[in-house]
Amino acid sequence: MGRRERKKAATRQALADAALRLFTERGFDRVGVREVAEAADVSLSTLFKHFPNKEALVFDEDQDVEDALVRAVRDRAPDQSALHALRDHLVRTRTGLRTDDPHYALVEATPELREYAQRMWLRHEHALAAVIAEETGRHSDDLAVTALARIALEAPHLVRASTDPAAAMRRLFELVEHGWGTEFPT
């Protein structure tokens, strides 16, 4: 990464850190974007070059998360299924998230942030479904493709409260792979 890219990344990180600190201390609704820019020692126009809106300040790793999901499917081992690649990626990256994390608490306590997070995940769902379709030779609106993308994105939320989120994630993907029929026989 060159000097210019490092400087941009540092500015972006300073903005995200300032926003999280201010939002956590005072509440999302009680902090304006101008205050965030001032706390990060940048202009308001610089803030908007990095973040399109106030909500995006809380989700500064949004694009990185989506890119990593896509890479997990696209760059998987030749003998690994898309399902297993997603499972392994999510166990590695999303099972360490804690419900007592200040970021999580902020999002859960703020309706605008919960709504933004839902829209963000929906966008990720489209990107994930597209790469699953591409890698499996299916159409992107195939029910199996969209269902796998949706379940993969909901999985971290479903297992978060578990005492062993990684084991719960593996169990959830086992249910996806083998079906619920064995869990709920007639």
Buried (B, 14 or more C-beta within 10 A) or exposed (E): EEEEEEEBEEBBEBBBBBBBBBBBEEEBEEBEBEBBBBBBEBEEEBBEBBBEEBBBBBBBEBEEBBEBBBEBBEEBEEEEBBBBBBBBBBBEBBBEBEEEEEBEEBBEEBEBBEEBBEEBBEEBBEBBBBBBBBBBEBEBEBEEBBEBBBBBBEBBEEBBEBEEBBEBBBEBBEBBEEEEEEEEEE
